[in-house]
């Protein structure tokens, strides 16, 4: 099936990314994810010119998510391994400054490490050889001023209790259980059909969500998309607490609306000649 112009899709994605960046990332700042925290901290180190270059490159690579995988695999790999802004992002995110800070661990691992004397001792040995001080501070936008030992992480029953009524109202869907613990809510926002996948995990991110949508008559396909993946952030919500759980699920509602709006705009683009 012929696809829409990648450049046209990228232009729409770029508008979304630029709008969020120019406003100071008010949406990303509220996403309870260590991957998003890490990305925002990296972006804060960039000059305005480098930030613009990253948004340009990320818009193009994000646009590929709206095309069938067999058609974009090579283009995705070529872009990921050749674009200077994306290469700087990869190198920056894997640099020591973003590898040692407890700030970039999920909350459960962070709490486990500071409560384990052996882990604390090993961490001190490692840090003694560093020429910088790793960041251990927690983002106040997500956890306020609560100390890590006092944070109560949100568990699946609480998240499910909040999630089900939100998705029932937003996409008019009840969960369908799939193998592996996946919950699938299949419905629509306006004229945009959506399949929202949610997985609760005891090992990695406390909650993973992803959106799939297909409007074949309008030559539009999106597979396992998240709002934060448009910006190149790792997905998985691992900063969920009992205190921020309700507002985080409210935020997810807003993210689904934003994604549906973007999908609708992409579907409205003309197809190739």
Order of alpha helices (4+ residues) and beta strands (2+ residues): alpha-alpha-alpha-alpha-alpha-alpha-alpha-alpha-alpha-beta-beta-beta-beta-beta-alpha
